[in-house]
Structure formats: structure tokens, C-alpha cells
Amino acid sequence: MIGSVAAALIAIWFYNTAERSGRPAISWAVSGVVVYFLAAVLWTLIVTPAIKDTASHTQNGVLVFIVQYAYIGFGAAVAVSINAWLNKAA
């Protein structure tokens, strides 16, 4: 649920930044969501299993939180970085 809200916010942000870079707004918003979800899926497949194994052996609340929600922060950070990099080049 929180990941979907983050994806919607990223789509809105990419949509609003499309005008300044001269890109089509809808396709730019979709591109932002795709970048977010690809980064989130890669995080979930590559990093989360190792953290989940550690979290299952220690009942640390911070590790459980990281396992559940870190993909959102990573996906958002990648989307922000890509948007800033591509808008700087335009």
C-alpha cells in the first residue's frame, strides 16, 4: 500500500517536471513509475533476502522495518536520481 502511494507521488512529480525538460508528460510520468518499480524489485530480489535471514534470527524491530519498507526508499532515491540526472542533461 505504501509502495503504491510512493509510486503515485513519483508519477505526479515526474509529470510536473516533464514540462521543464520538454518531454511528453504522460510518458515521462510512466517512465518514473517504471524506474521506481524496477529499482524496488531489484532491491527486493537482491538485498531483502539477506536482510530477512538476519532479521529472522534477531528480533530487532529496526531490521524488520528495513525488510518491510527499505525498497520504497531505494526506489524513490533511484527515481529522484534519474530525474535529476536526465533533467540536468536536457
MARMIKE-688596 format. One record per atom (N, C-alpha, C): residue in one letter; residue number from 0; x, y, z; atom name. Coordinates in nm, 3 decimals. Layout:
! residues N
+---+-----+---------+---------+---------+----+
: r :   k :      px :      py :      pz :  a :
+---+-----+---------+---------+---------+----+
: a : NUM :       X :       Y :       Z : CA :
...
+---+-----+---------+---------+---------+----+
! end
This chain:
! residues 90
+---+-----+---------+---------+---------+----+
: r :   k :      px :      py :      pz :  a :
+---+-----+---------+---------+---------+----+
: m :   0 :   0.082 :  -0.119 :   0.000 :  N :
: m :   0 :   0.000 :   0.000 :   0.000 : CA :
: m :   0 :   0.087 :   0.126 :   0.000 :  C :
: i :   1 :   0.185 :   0.130 :   0.088 :  N :
: i :   1 :   0.271 :   0.248 :   0.096 : CA :
: i :   1 :   0.355 :   0.259 :  -0.031 :  C :
: g :   2 :   0.396 :   0.146 :  -0.087 :  N :
: g :   2 :   0.471 :   0.147 :  -0.211 : CA :
: g :   2 :   0.390 :   0.203 :  -0.327 :  C :
: s :   3 :   0.261 :   0.174 :  -0.329 :  N :
: s :   3 :   0.174 :   0.228 :  -0.435 : CA :
: s :   3 :   0.156 :   0.378 :  -0.420 :  C :
: v :   4 :   0.145 :   0.425 :  -0.297 :  N :
: v :   4 :   0.135 :   0.569 :  -0.273 : CA :
: v :   4 :   0.264 :   0.638 :  -0.317 :  C :
: a :   5 :   0.377 :   0.578 :  -0.286 :  N :
: a :   5 :   0.505 :   0.635 :  -0.329 : CA :
: a :   5 :   0.515 :   0.637 :  -0.481 :  C :
: a :   6 :   0.468 :   0.532 :  -0.548 :  N :
: a :   6 :   0.470 :   0.529 :  -0.694 : CA :
: a :   6 :   0.382 :   0.639 :  -0.752 :  C :
: a :   7 :   0.266 :   0.661 :  -0.692 :  N :
: a :   7 :   0.177 :   0.768 :  -0.739 : CA :
: a :   7 :   0.242 :   0.905 :  -0.721 :  C :
: l :   8 :   0.307 :   0.927 :  -0.608 :  N :
: l :   8 :   0.375 :   1.054 :  -0.585 : CA :
: l :   8 :   0.490 :   1.075 :  -0.683 :  C :
: i :   9 :   0.562 :   0.969 :  -0.713 :  N :
: i :   9 :   0.671 :   0.979 :  -0.810 : CA :
: i :   9 :   0.615 :   1.009 :  -0.949 :  C :
: a :  10 :   0.503 :   0.946 :  -0.985 :  N :
: a :  10 :   0.441 :   0.974 :  -1.114 : CA :
: a :  10 :   0.398 :   1.120 :  -1.124 :  C :
: i :  11 :   0.341 :   1.173 :  -1.018 :  N :
: i :  11 :   0.299 :   1.314 :  -1.018 : CA :
: i :  11 :   0.421 :   1.405 :  -1.029 :  C :
: w :  12 :   0.526 :   1.372 :  -0.957 :  N :
: w :  12 :   0.647 :   1.455 :  -0.962 : CA :
: w :  12 :   0.710 :   1.451 :  -1.101 :  C :
: f :  13 :   0.722 :   1.332 :  -1.161 :  N :
: f :  13 :   0.776 :   1.322 :  -1.296 : CA :
: f :  13 :   0.686 :   1.396 :  -1.395 :  C :
: y :  14 :   0.555 :   1.386 :  -1.378 :  N :
: y :  14 :   0.461 :   1.456 :  -1.466 : CA :
: y :  14 :   0.486 :   1.607 :  -1.460 :  C :
: n :  15 :   0.506 :   1.660 :  -1.339 :  N :
: n :  15 :   0.528 :   1.804 :  -1.323 : CA :
: n :  15 :   0.664 :   1.849 :  -1.375 :  C :
: t :  16 :   0.764 :   1.763 :  -1.372 :  N :
: t :  16 :   0.896 :   1.802 :  -1.421 : CA :
: t :  16 :   0.912 :   1.782 :  -1.571 :  C :
: a :  17 :   0.818 :   1.717 :  -1.635 :  N :
: a :  17 :   0.828 :   1.691 :  -1.780 : CA :
: a :  17 :   0.825 :   1.820 :  -1.860 :  C :
: e :  18 :   0.745 :   1.915 :  -1.817 :  N :
: e :  18 :   0.730 :   2.040 :  -1.892 : CA :
: e :  18 :   0.862 :   2.116 :  -1.899 :  C :
: r :  19 :   0.934 :   2.118 :  -1.789 :  N :
: r :  19 :   1.060 :   2.193 :  -1.785 : CA :
: r :  19 :   1.167 :   2.130 :  -1.874 :  C :
: s :  20 :   1.158 :   1.999 :  -1.895 :  N :
: s :  20 :   1.258 :   1.932 :  -1.978 : CA :
: s :  20 :   1.211 :   1.911 :  -2.121 :  C :
: g :  21 :   1.088 :   1.951 :  -2.153 :  N :
: g :  21 :   1.036 :   1.939 :  -2.288 : CA :
: g :  21 :   0.996 :   1.797 :  -2.327 :  C :
: r :  22 :   0.964 :   1.716 :  -2.230 :  N :
: r :  22 :   0.923 :   1.578 :  -2.258 : CA :
: r :  22 :   0.772 :   1.566 :  -2.249 :  C :
: p :  23 :   0.712 :   1.466 :  -2.316 :  N :
: p :  23 :   0.568 :   1.441 :  -2.301 : CA :
: p :  23 :   0.537 :   1.400 :  -2.157 :  C :
: a :  24 :   0.440 :   1.466 :  -2.098 :  N :
: a :  24 :   0.414 :   1.450 :  -1.954 : CA :
: a :  24 :   0.372 :   1.308 :  -1.917 :  C :
: i :  25 :   0.279 :   1.250 :  -1.991 :  N :
: i :  25 :   0.228 :   1.117 :  -1.955 : CA :
: i :  25 :   0.338 :   1.012 :  -1.966 :  C :
: s :  26 :   0.411 :   1.012 :  -2.076 :  N :
: s :  26 :   0.516 :   0.911 :  -2.091 : CA :
: s :  26 :   0.629 :   0.931 :  -1.990 :  C :
: w :  27 :   0.655 :   1.055 :  -1.953 :  N :
: w :  27 :   0.758 :   1.083 :  -1.853 : CA :
: w :  27 :   0.712 :   1.033 :  -1.716 :  C :
: a :  28 :   0.585 :   1.051 :  -1.683 :  N :
: a :  28 :   0.531 :   1.001 :  -1.556 : CA :
: a :  28 :   0.537 :   0.848 :  -1.552 :  C :
: v :  29 :   0.501 :   0.784 :  -1.662 :  N :
: v :  29 :   0.508 :   0.638 :  -1.668 : CA :
: v :  29 :   0.652 :   0.591 :  -1.655 :  C :
: s :  30 :   0.744 :   0.663 :  -1.718 :  N :
: s :  30 :   0.886 :   0.629 :  -1.707 : CA :
: s :  30 :   0.933 :   0.637 :  -1.562 :  C :
: g :  31 :   0.887 :   0.737 :  -1.489 :  N :
: g :  31 :   0.924 :   0.750 :  -1.349 : CA :
: g :  31 :   0.875 :   0.633 :  -1.266 :  C :
: v :  32 :   0.752 :   0.590 :  -1.291 :  N :
: v :  32 :   0.698 :   0.476 :  -1.217 : CA :
: v :  32 :   0.774 :   0.348 :  -1.252 :  C :
: v :  33 :   0.808 :   0.332 :  -1.379 :  N :
: v :  33 :   0.884 :   0.214 :  -1.421 : CA :
: v :  33 :   1.021 :   0.211 :  -1.354 :  C :
: v :  34 :   1.089 :   0.325 :  -1.351 :  N :
: v :  34 :   1.219 :   0.332 :  -1.284 : CA :
: v :  34 :   1.204 :   0.297 :  -1.135 :  C :
: y :  35 :   1.102 :   0.353 :  -1.071 :  N :
: y :  35 :   1.078 :   0.325 :  -0.929 : CA :
: y :  35 :   1.055 :   0.176 :  -0.906 :  C :
: f :  36 :   0.966 :   0.116 :  -0.985 :  N :
: f :  36 :   0.933 :  -0.024 :  -0.963 : CA :
: f :  36 :   1.050 :  -0.117 :  -0.997 :  C :
: l :  37 :   1.127 :  -0.086 :  -1.101 :  N :
: l :  37 :   1.243 :  -0.169 :  -1.132 : CA :
: l :  37 :   1.346 :  -0.166 :  -1.019 :  C :
: a :  38 :   1.372 :  -0.048 :  -0.967 :  N :
: a :  38 :   1.466 :  -0.037 :  -0.855 : CA :
: a :  38 :   1.413 :  -0.110 :  -0.732 :  C :
: a :  39 :   1.283 :  -0.096 :  -0.706 :  N :
: a :  39 :   1.224 :  -0.162 :  -0.589 : CA :
: a :  39 :   1.228 :  -0.314 :  -0.604 :  C :
: v :  40 :   1.201 :  -0.364 :  -0.724 :  N :
: v :  40 :   1.205 :  -0.509 :  -0.746 : CA :
: v :  40 :   1.348 :  -0.561 :  -0.733 :  C :
: l :  41 :   1.444 :  -0.489 :  -0.789 :  N :
: l :  41 :   1.583 :  -0.533 :  -0.777 : CA :
: l :  41 :   1.626 :  -0.536 :  -0.630 :  C :
: w :  42 :   1.587 :  -0.434 :  -0.554 :  N :
: w :  42 :   1.619 :  -0.432 :  -0.411 : CA :
: w :  42 :   1.556 :  -0.553 :  -0.342 :  C :
: t :  43 :   1.430 :  -0.579 :  -0.374 :  N :
: t :  43 :   1.358 :  -0.688 :  -0.310 : CA :
: t :  43 :   1.420 :  -0.824 :  -0.343 :  C :
: l :  44 :   1.466 :  -0.841 :  -0.466 :  N :
: l :  44 :   1.522 :  -0.970 :  -0.506 : CA :
: l :  44 :   1.667 :  -0.990 :  -0.463 :  C :
: i :  45 :   1.743 :  -0.881 :  -0.456 :  N :
: i :  45 :   1.886 :  -0.895 :  -0.429 : CA :
: i :  45 :   1.921 :  -0.871 :  -0.282 :  C :
: v :  46 :   1.869 :  -0.766 :  -0.223 :  N :
: v :  46 :   1.912 :  -0.726 :  -0.089 : CA :
: v :  46 :   1.822 :  -0.782 :   0.021 :  C :
: t :  47 :   1.693 :  -0.781 :  -0.001 :  N :
: t :  47 :   1.600 :  -0.821 :   0.105 : CA :
: t :  47 :   1.620 :  -0.963 :   0.156 :  C :
: p :  48 :   1.648 :  -1.063 :   0.072 :  N :
: p :  48 :   1.665 :  -1.198 :   0.129 : CA :
: p :  48 :   1.775 :  -1.207 :   0.234 :  C :
: a :  49 :   1.886 :  -1.139 :   0.212 :  N :
: a :  49 :   1.994 :  -1.143 :   0.311 : CA :
: a :  49 :   1.953 :  -1.074 :   0.441 :  C :
: i :  50 :   1.885 :  -0.962 :   0.428 :  N :
: i :  50 :   1.841 :  -0.891 :   0.548 : CA :
: i :  50 :   1.733 :  -0.972 :   0.620 :  C :
: k :  51 :   1.644 :  -1.034 :   0.542 :  N :
: k :  51 :   1.536 :  -1.112 :   0.602 : CA :
: k :  51 :   1.591 :  -1.230 :   0.681 :  C :
: d :  52 :   1.696 :  -1.292 :   0.631 :  N :
: d :  52 :   1.759 :  -1.403 :   0.703 : CA :
: d :  52 :   1.814 :  -1.354 :   0.837 :  C :
: t :  53 :   1.881 :  -1.241 :   0.835 :  N :
: t :  53 :   1.934 :  -1.184 :   0.959 : CA :
: t :  53 :   1.822 :  -1.144 :   1.053 :  C :
: a :  54 :   1.717 :  -1.083 :   1.000 :  N :
: a :  54 :   1.606 :  -1.037 :   1.083 : CA :
: a :  54 :   1.531 :  -1.153 :   1.146 :  C :
: s :  55 :   1.529 :  -1.268 :   1.080 :  N :
: s :  55 :   1.458 :  -1.382 :   1.137 : CA :
: s :  55 :   1.532 :  -1.441 :   1.257 :  C :
: h :  56 :   1.662 :  -1.418 :   1.266 :  N :
: h :  56 :   1.740 :  -1.471 :   1.378 : CA :
: h :  56 :   1.754 :  -1.372 :   1.493 :  C :
: t :  57 :   1.733 :  -1.245 :   1.467 :  N :
: t :  57 :   1.734 :  -1.145 :   1.573 : CA :
: t :  57 :   1.601 :  -1.071 :   1.569 :  C :
: q :  58 :   1.541 :  -1.054 :   1.680 :  N :
: q :  58 :   1.411 :  -0.988 :   1.686 : CA :
: q :  58 :   1.428 :  -0.837 :   1.700 :  C :
: n :  59 :   1.507 :  -0.779 :   1.613 :  N :
: n :  59 :   1.533 :  -0.636 :   1.616 : CA :
: n :  59 :   1.426 :  -0.565 :   1.533 :  C :
: g :  60 :   1.355 :  -0.473 :   1.593 :  N :
: g :  60 :   1.248 :  -0.402 :   1.524 : CA :
: g :  60 :   1.296 :  -0.320 :   1.406 :  C :
: v :  61 :   1.418 :  -0.267 :   1.415 :  N :
: v :  61 :   1.472 :  -0.186 :   1.305 : CA :
: v :  61 :   1.496 :  -0.273 :   1.182 :  C :
: l :  62 :   1.550 :  -0.391 :   1.200 :  N :
: l :  62 :   1.572 :  -0.481 :   1.087 : CA :
: l :  62 :   1.441 :  -0.523 :   1.022 :  C :
: v :  63 :   1.341 :  -0.549 :   1.101 :  N :
: v :  63 :   1.210 :  -0.585 :   1.046 : CA :
: v :  63 :   1.154 :  -0.469 :   0.966 :  C :
: f :  64 :   1.169 :  -0.347 :   1.015 :  N :
: f :  64 :   1.123 :  -0.229 :   0.943 : CA :
: f :  64 :   1.198 :  -0.215 :   0.811 :  C :
: i :  65 :   1.330 :  -0.235 :   0.813 :  N :
: i :  65 :   1.410 :  -0.226 :   0.691 : CA :
: i :  65 :   1.366 :  -0.330 :   0.590 :  C :
: v :  66 :   1.342 :  -0.451 :   0.635 :  N :
: v :  66 :   1.299 :  -0.557 :   0.544 : CA :
: v :  66 :   1.167 :  -0.521 :   0.479 :  C :
: q :  67 :   1.076 :  -0.461 :   0.554 :  N :
: q :  67 :   0.944 :  -0.432 :   0.501 : CA :
: q :  67 :   0.938 :  -0.308 :   0.414 :  C :
: y :  68 :   1.019 :  -0.204 :   0.442 :  N :
: y :  68 :   0.998 :  -0.076 :   0.375 : CA :
: y :  68 :   1.119 :  -0.015 :   0.306 :  C :
: a :  69 :   1.234 :  -0.076 :   0.311 :  N :
: a :  69 :   1.353 :  -0.016 :   0.251 : CA :
: a :  69 :   1.343 :  -0.006 :   0.099 :  C :
: y :  70 :   1.269 :  -0.097 :   0.037 :  N :
: y :  70 :   1.255 :  -0.092 :  -0.108 : CA :
: y :  70 :   1.190 :   0.038 :  -0.155 :  C :
: i :  71 :   1.105 :   0.096 :  -0.073 :  N :
: i :  71 :   1.039 :   0.221 :  -0.108 : CA :
: i :  71 :   1.141 :   0.334 :  -0.114 :  C :
: g :  72 :   1.223 :   0.343 :  -0.011 :  N :
: g :  72 :   1.326 :   0.447 :  -0.009 : CA :
: g :  72 :   1.427 :   0.429 :  -0.120 :  C :
: f :  73 :   1.467 :   0.305 :  -0.146 :  N :
: f :  73 :   1.564 :   0.280 :  -0.253 : CA :
: f :  73 :   1.505 :   0.314 :  -0.390 :  C :
: g :  74 :   1.382 :   0.270 :  -0.414 :  N :
: g :  74 :   1.317 :   0.300 :  -0.543 : CA :
: g :  74 :   1.298 :   0.449 :  -0.563 :  C :
: a :  75 :   1.258 :   0.519 :  -0.457 :  N :
: a :  75 :   1.240 :   0.664 :  -0.466 : CA :
: a :  75 :   1.373 :   0.734 :  -0.489 :  C :
: a :  76 :   1.478 :   0.689 :  -0.422 :  N :
: a :  76 :   1.610 :   0.751 :  -0.440 : CA :
: a :  76 :   1.661 :   0.733 :  -0.582 :  C :
: v :  77 :   1.640 :   0.616 :  -0.638 :  N :
: v :  77 :   1.682 :   0.592 :  -0.777 : CA :
: v :  77 :   1.601 :   0.677 :  -0.872 :  C :
: a :  78 :   1.469 :   0.687 :  -0.851 :  N :
: a :  78 :   1.385 :   0.768 :  -0.938 : CA :
: a :  78 :   1.423 :   0.916 :  -0.931 :  C :
: v :  79 :   1.450 :   0.965 :  -0.810 :  N :
: v :  79 :   1.493 :   1.105 :  -0.794 : CA :
: v :  79 :   1.626 :   1.128 :  -0.864 :  C :
: s :  80 :   1.718 :   1.034 :  -0.848 :  N :
: s :  80 :   1.850 :   1.048 :  -0.912 : CA :
: s :  80 :   1.839 :   1.048 :  -1.064 :  C :
: i :  81 :   1.759 :   0.959 :  -1.118 :  N :
: i :  81 :   1.742 :   0.952 :  -1.264 : CA :
: i :  81 :   1.677 :   1.079 :  -1.315 :  C :
: n :  82 :   1.575 :   1.128 :  -1.246 :  N :
: n :  82 :   1.507 :   1.251 :  -1.289 : CA :
: n :  82 :   1.602 :   1.369 :  -1.285 :  C :
: a :  83 :   1.679 :   1.382 :  -1.179 :  N :
: a :  83 :   1.774 :   1.493 :  -1.169 : CA :
: a :  83 :   1.881 :   1.483 :  -1.276 :  C :
: w :  84 :   1.931 :   1.363 :  -1.300 :  N :
: w :  84 :   2.036 :   1.343 :  -1.399 : CA :
: w :  84 :   1.986 :   1.373 :  -1.540 :  C :
: l :  85 :   1.867 :   1.325 :  -1.574 :  N :
: l :  85 :   1.814 :   1.347 :  -1.709 : CA :
: l :  85 :   1.769 :   1.492 :  -1.730 :  C :
: n :  86 :   1.718 :   1.556 :  -1.625 :  N :
: n :  86 :   1.678 :   1.696 :  -1.640 : CA :
: n :  86 :   1.799 :   1.788 :  -1.644 :  C :
: k :  87 :   1.908 :   1.749 :  -1.581 :  N :
: k :  87 :   2.029 :   1.830 :  -1.588 : CA :
: k :  87 :   2.087 :   1.824 :  -1.729 :  C :
: a :  88 :   2.075 :   1.708 :  -1.793 :  N :
: a :  88 :   2.129 :   1.691 :  -1.928 : CA :
: a :  88 :   2.043 :   1.760 :  -2.033 :  C :
: a :  89 :   1.915 :   1.783 :  -2.002 :  N :
: a :  89 :   1.824 :   1.843 :  -2.101 : CA :
: a :  89 :   1.834 :   1.994 :  -2.105 :  C :
+---+-----+---------+---------+---------+----+
! end
